[in-house]
């Protein structure tokens, strides 16, 4: 099995779920309330943009994992961050955060791939 491809696939799946489910369950409902900070159209745009730009950065890290010229150390570092985020999400939400499994799988697979 190619661990780096599995890692990149888990990262890409996480990115898609982050954008689609996040928009439907978190960002959309939050921005529907147009009071307080959300009364400002620029604030709503910044929040929505930052949310989806995070997903783009996830796709970028997926590319880092499979890019042939990427140094193994950078791949390991990237995977380690994904693993740490996955474990943090698991522990801090007591397993209720939908993303912890794919975050964790991406990290573990990336570490295995970068170290072999």
N, C-alpha and C positions, 0 to 999 in steps of 0.2 A: 504494500500500500504506500502511496506517496503521501506522507504526512503533511507536506507543505500545501498540496492541492486540497486536502481535507480541511486544513486550517483556513486557507483562503475561501473555500466554499462556505464554511461556517461563518466567517466574517461577512461575506456577501449576503448570506441569509439573514444575519443579524441586522445588517444595514437596511435591507428591504423591510423587515418586520418593524424596525425602529421608525422608519418613515411612515409606513402605512398605518400600523397599529397606533403609533404615537399621535399621528394626525387625527385619527378617528376617536381615540379614547382619552387623549390628554390635551393636545394643542387646540384642536377644534373646539371642544367644550370650554376650555379655559378662555379662549378668545371670544367666545359667544357672549361672555359677561363683559360688557363694555363699560365697566365702572373702574374707578381707581386708575391704576397704571394702564389698564387695557382700554381706557377711553381714548387714549392717544393712538392714532393709526400707525405712527412710526414705531411705537413700542410693540404693537401687535406684529408688525412686519419684521422687526428685529428678532422677536422671540421665535416666530415661525421660521425665519431664515436660519437662525442659529441651530434650531432643531434639525432641519434638513441638511445643513452643512456638516453637522456631526455625522450624519449617515454617509455623506460623501467622503469624509475622512476615514470612515470605516472601510469604504471601498478602496481608498488609497492604500490602507494598510494591507488589504487583501492582495493588491498588486505587488506590494513590497515582498510578500511571502513567496510569490512565484516568479518574480523578476530574476532572470538568471544572473545578472550582475550584482545583485544585492549581497552584501557581506553577511556571512553566517552569524556574526555577532549582532548585527542590526536585526536580523530575523529573530534571533533569540530574545533580544530586548523587546521587540514588538510583541512577540508571543507572551513574554513574561508580563507585560502590561495588561494584555487581554486576560490572562489567567488571574492576575491580581484583581482586576475589575469584576470578573466573574465570581470569584470567591467572596469579594466584598459584597456584591449584590446578593449572593446566596445568604451570607451571614446577617447582613444588615436588614434584610427583608424577611428573614426566616423562610426562605425559599419561595416567597410570593412574587418576586420579580420575574416576569416571563422570560427575560433575556439571559438569566444566569447560566442555563445549560449551554447555549450556543457560545456565549462569551468564554466559558470555561473550556469547552471542547476546542474552540479555536486556539486558545492558549496552550493547552496540553499538546495538541497535534503540531502546532508550530514549534514548540520546544523539542518535541521528538524529531521533527524534520530538520531542524537547524543543528541539532547535536549529532545527527547520524550521517 
